[in-house]
Amino acid sequence: MGHTALVLGDQLSHANPSLAGADRVLIIESRAAMSRVRLHRQRRHLVLSAMRHFAAELRERGEVEVVERRGVARMGEVIAELGDEVVCAEPNSIPSRTALARSGRVRFIPSTQFLTAPADFAAWAEGRRRLVMEDFYRDQRRRFDLLVADGGRPEGGRWNLDRENRRPGDASLSAPAPWLPEEDEIDAGVRADLDAMGLPETGHDGPRIWPATHAEAVRTLEDFVAHRLAGFGPWQDAMVGGERWLYHSRLSSSLNLWLIDPLDVCRAVQAAYERGGVPLQSAEGFIRQVIGWREYIWGMYWLRGTEWREVNALGAERPLPEAFWTGETDAECLRATLADVHDTAYAHHIQRLMILGNLTLTLGVRPWEAVEWFQASFIDGAEWVMAPNVAGMATFADGGVMMTKPYAGGGNYVDRMSTYCGDCRYEPRSCPVTALYWDFMARHRDAFAQNRRMRGPLAGLRRMDEARLAALREQADAWAGSLGGAG
Ligand SMILES: Cc1cc2nc3c(=O)[nH]c(=O)nc-3n(C[C@H](O)[C@H](O)[C@H](O)COP(=O)(O)OP(=O)(O)OC[C@H]3O[C@@H](n4cnc5c(N)ncnc54)[C@H](O)[C@@H]3O)c2cc1C
């Protein structure tokens, strides 16, 4: 006699270990979980669509009984109703583990969704003074034999080719448009149900543009590898108004819902490099994101656990401005990025880090409020990935455990890397982003005094005329006020 497998909405893989030996699969759409938080409409649509597509695939295979429950008040009630023990691969976040454990009827088994188990990451971190991603990444390259030449040397002689990957945004840049999925009758059902439920939402509805099945995720990967991977490295940091995807893969939501396996993605990229036509800097840069950054973030989430909710090393106490929800602002970099997020639930990494993250950092937004906004707004949002990225990487709220210095930038940085400033009413040297940057440096000059990597910005602050600094700080305050109070 087999068991009942519980498959959660972000564990939609046929390789999910709970399925092995199961004779019944339980897929629950919990209304309580959905009502609790405001979420981008497209994210909610994607997760429900992916769950329903997965259930349909299991039914088509005909190997197990599939029990789907929709609009359920509490998951625990369905589990209790079934009567027998339910097996579930370890959930990906602390709140889901706690809630399911509370039912007393769920047996967790180790998940194979990530390449590095939290215990293995903790063993790697043990005794290290700094948890530098680059060290972790090199070990991962060797471990999975990705872009490693004979004798364990890195392909091409260097482990990291980031220096070659800093080409700025330029208005003439135009990447090939990505392949997008088409909606089907399952999507029509999801849309009708969401319209009827009236849950707290943000963002625009629209045709589903994100993969909801393994087949669609594979098609997205193949399209990326064939048409955009070659440009991924050089233009990884570029921002171009009107070019929202550039050379990025659009695979994060598929990876996070486990529609596709991270190692399969990396092997496809390595194979493309070996075939020729894809420069090493692009293949290496991409593989570093997946086996390096993504796995490092996963490990860091579990290493610090519930502490992430509390961290606030810089004492940031401003509520998240209303403009993040409404998109209404006169700074073009922020306006354009928020418009991308509202329209598609997506902005690429540098928009997230150097526009949205930078502004929450320099404004001094309460870190967990920033985490919650990011989690609500993005197609790939989940607590495990948002907490370290937002509280650790973007807002430096962990006090520098992950990053050696805060990622703060002024208008000149935005001007150098993007096309936004050309369409903006402000001059980069005296724009709100610059004003906030100097205000941030002035507020934290004592805290950063011992940080060698902050010597340059602090020297710039010392050189600044006092009257100019005072005017910039006043401008920063007025502009922060123009973004509106708590959302
Ligand atoms: C403030 C902030 C918030 C973020 N929030 C999320 C989030 O909620 N969910 C999420 O998946 N990623 C998040 N990221 C990481 C990264 O920005 C996105 O994974 C990436 O932009 C997704 O787009 P893509 O699939 O086109 O990625 P690409 O640019 O094509 O990169 C390839 C893959 O690398 C992985 N990756 C790269 N960097 C990271 C990282 N720092 N953390 C985790 N995975 C990474 C992703 O799986 C991504 O699909 C965040 C980064 C920052 C700075």
The ligand as an SDF file (V2000), in Angstrom:
LIG
                    3D

 53 58  0  0  0  0  0  0  0  0999 V2000
   16.2300   43.0320   -4.2540 C   0  0  0  0  0  0  0  0  0  0  0  0
   16.2230   41.7400   -5.0070 C   0  0  0  0  0  0  0  0  0  0  0  0
   15.1250   40.9040   -4.9540 C   0  0  0  0  0  0  0  0  0  0  0  0
   15.1320   39.6740   -5.6230 C   0  0  0  0  0  0  0  0  0  0  0  0
   14.0640   38.8430   -5.5010 N   0  0  0  0  0  0  0  0  0  0  0  0
   14.0590   37.6360   -6.1140 C   0  0  0  0  0  0  0  0  0  0  0  0
   12.9440   36.7410   -5.9740 C   0  0  0  0  0  0  0  0  0  0  0  0
   11.9860   36.9980   -5.2770 O   0  0  0  0  0  0  0  0  0  0  0  0
   12.9900   35.5680   -6.6270 N   0  0  0  0  0  0  0  0  0  0  0  0
   14.0460   35.2120   -7.3870 C   0  0  0  0  0  0  0  0  0  0  0  0
   14.0330   34.1200   -7.9430 O   0  0  0  0  0  0  0  0  0  0  0  0
   15.0980   36.0210   -7.5210 N   0  0  0  0  0  0  0  0  0  0  0  0
   15.1350   37.2260   -6.9170 C   0  0  0  0  0  0  0  0  0  0  0  0
   16.2120   38.0640   -7.0660 N   0  0  0  0  0  0  0  0  0  0  0  0
   17.3530   37.5930   -7.8350 C   0  0  0  0  0  0  0  0  0  0  0  0
   17.3330   37.9600   -9.3260 C   0  0  0  0  0  0  0  0  0  0  0  0
   17.1790   39.3490   -9.4610 O   0  0  0  0  0  0  0  0  0  0  0  0
   16.2360   37.2210  -10.0860 C   0  0  0  0  0  0  0  0  0  0  0  0
   16.3650   35.8280   -9.8680 O   0  0  0  0  0  0  0  0  0  0  0  0
   16.3170   37.4650  -11.5870 C   0  0  0  0  0  0  0  0  0  0  0  0
   16.2620   38.8420  -11.8590 O   0  0  0  0  0  0  0  0  0  0  0  0
   15.1860   36.7250  -12.2710 C   0  0  0  0  0  0  0  0  0  0  0  0
   15.1630   36.9850  -13.6390 O   0  0  0  0  0  0  0  0  0  0  0  0
   15.7200   35.9580  -14.7200 P   0  0  0  0  0  0  0  0  0  0  0  0
   15.1270   34.6150  -14.4940 O   0  0  0  0  0  0  0  0  0  0  0  0
   15.5330   36.5820  -16.0540 O   0  0  0  0  0  0  0  0  0  0  0  0
   17.2300   35.8900  -14.2930 O   0  0  0  0  0  0  0  0  0  0  0  0
   18.6260   35.8790  -15.0740 P   0  0  0  0  0  0  0  0  0  0  0  0
   19.2100   37.2170  -15.0190 O   0  0  0  0  0  0  0  0  0  0  0  0
   18.4760   35.2260  -16.3830 O   0  0  0  0  0  0  0  0  0  0  0  0
   19.4950   34.9500  -14.0860 O   0  0  0  0  0  0  0  0  0  0  0  0
   19.4340   33.5240  -14.1460 C   0  0  0  0  0  0  0  0  0  0  0  0
   18.9350   32.8960  -12.8790 C   0  0  0  0  0  0  0  0  0  0  0  0
   19.8530   33.0850  -11.8270 O   0  0  0  0  0  0  0  0  0  0  0  0
   19.1680   32.9890  -10.5820 C   0  0  0  0  0  0  0  0  0  0  0  0
   19.5910   34.1250   -9.7400 N   0  0  0  0  0  0  0  0  0  0  0  0
   20.4120   35.1300  -10.0820 C   0  0  0  0  0  0  0  0  0  0  0  0
   20.6670   35.9330   -9.0480 N   0  0  0  0  0  0  0  0  0  0  0  0
   19.9750   35.4290   -8.0070 C   0  0  0  0  0  0  0  0  0  0  0  0
   19.8230   35.8280   -6.6620 C   0  0  0  0  0  0  0  0  0  0  0  0
   20.4420   36.9030   -6.1650 N   0  0  0  0  0  0  0  0  0  0  0  0
   18.9960   35.0990   -5.8910 N   0  0  0  0  0  0  0  0  0  0  0  0
   18.3660   34.0160   -6.3690 C   0  0  0  0  0  0  0  0  0  0  0  0
   18.4850   33.5870   -7.6360 N   0  0  0  0  0  0  0  0  0  0  0  0
   19.2820   34.2790   -8.4430 C   0  0  0  0  0  0  0  0  0  0  0  0
   17.6800   33.0170  -10.8870 C   0  0  0  0  0  0  0  0  0  0  0  0
   17.1630   31.7360  -10.7150 O   0  0  0  0  0  0  0  0  0  0  0  0
   17.6300   33.4410  -12.3470 C   0  0  0  0  0  0  0  0  0  0  0  0
   16.5260   32.8810  -13.0270 O   0  0  0  0  0  0  0  0  0  0  0  0
   16.2450   39.2940   -6.3850 C   0  0  0  0  0  0  0  0  0  0  0  0
   17.3350   40.1400   -6.4450 C   0  0  0  0  0  0  0  0  0  0  0  0
   17.3430   41.3450   -5.7520 C   0  0  0  0  0  0  0  0  0  0  0  0
   18.5440   42.2170   -5.8040 C   0  0  0  0  0  0  0  0  0  0  0  0
  1  2  1  0
  2  3  1  0
  2 52  2  0
  3  4  2  0
  4  5  1  0
  4 50  1  0
  5  6  2  0
  6  7  1  0
  6 13  1  0
  7  8  2  0
  7  9  1  0
  9 10  1  0
 10 11  2  0
 10 12  1  0
 12 13  2  0
 13 14  1  0
 14 15  1  0
 14 50  1  0
 15 16  1  0
 16 17  1  0
 16 18  1  0
 18 19  1  0
 18 20  1  0
 20 21  1  0
 20 22  1  0
 22 23  1  0
 23 24  1  0
 24 25  2  0
 24 26  1  0
 24 27  1  0
 27 28  1  0
 28 29  2  0
 28 30  1  0
 28 31  1  0
 31 32  1  0
 32 33  1  0
 33 34  1  0
 33 48  1  0
 34 35  1  0
 35 36  1  0
 35 46  1  0
 36 37  1  0
 36 45  1  0
 37 38  2  0
 38 39  1  0
 39 40  1  0
 39 45  2  0
 40 41  1  0
 40 42  2  0
 42 43  1  0
 43 44  2  0
 44 45  1  0
 46 47  1  0
 46 48  1  0
 48 49  1  0
 50 51  2  0
 51 52  1  0
 52 53  1  0
M  END
$$$$
